Amino acid sequence: QAEDGIRDVERSRGLGDVYKRQVDISDLKKAEAALRKRAEFEFLITMISTKFINLRPEEIDLGIEQALKAIGEFDGVDRCYLFLRSEDGTKVSNTHEWCADGIKPKIDRLKDLPIETFPWWADRFLNKHEAVHIPSVDALPSEAQAEKEILQSLSFKSVLAVPIIFRGSVVGFLGFVSVKTEKSWEEEKVVLLRMTGEIFINALERKRMEEELRKERDSLEVRVDQSTAALKRSEMRLQERLRELTCLYKIRDEFDREQPLEEILYSCVSHIRNALNEPEKKVVLINLDGNQIIIESCSYSNENYLESLIQIRGVKRGFL
């Protein structure tokens, strides 16, 4: 009997060793799967980063939505979102969102939310730069009662939110939501989400700067066009003035010459016509003491004309 007891003990030890080895192998497989999953997630983030380098400014918003879809589907969450702070830093808005099939979007409800509405959340983000990891919304502590009520009203069961920091300040947050079941996330996911948030905010900042540069360039082009047009107008006025002065000098010279009055008047009419804009479309006529001299190269009417009287010593002698 003693020998049988010893054999039973040895058999039990053997079974225990087998079970222990099975547990060890199971744990090893889980660890290997977790490492493989992490490596795949890291590769996904690397691909997203590479893609964003080549995106044009007008493609960045769509690129963020596609990236949210990729990481949301990879992690098996129901919703993936990006929030950004307002310029004055007092509000946040859901700017980009991806939802799994059957999950209703919330982006339109989450606009211009005062940060003071989320005191517990804001303290973690703004003062501590910490991620907000909520495996169970129902289990939130009393100090997070405001956040608990809001998240429950949105039917959120679990939430992960990671602050996005740009130039030392929190400019928004990126995260996951589970609606169907409660879920927790490993610290590695938090780190990778921080990296993703940096990719997004750098791309959005590049977009903002390029848009500002484009606006400045457009504004500069408008100012250049306006200045060019003003210079052209000034040049035209100067040319007109030069033609007028040249005309006056030539007319004075005509009267200094010894030639018949008719020839002088004809020359004066010719000089006046050439001093006008588009002389080929103008008709110049002079009438002095009943004698009329006209130079014309087109038909004309009395609907659009200018007339100046010719007076000598207060006596009307004709018109131009």
Secondary structure, 3 states (H helix, E strand, C coil): CHHHHHHHHHHHHHHHHHHHHHHHHHHHHHHHHHHHHHHHHHHHHHHHHHHHHCCCHHHHHHHHHHHHHHHHHHHCCCEEEEEEECCCCCEEEEEEEEECCCCCCCHHHCCCEEHHHCHHHHHHHHHCCCCEEECCHHHCCHHHHHHHHHHHHCCCCEEEEEEEEECCEEEEEEEEEECCCCCCCCHHHHHHHHHHHHHHHHHHHHHHHHHHHHHHHHHHHHHHHHHHHHHHHHHHHHHHHHHHHHHHHHHHHHHHCCCCHHHHHHHHHHHHHHHCCCHHHCCEEEEECCEEEEECCCCCCCCCCCCCEEEECCEEEEEC
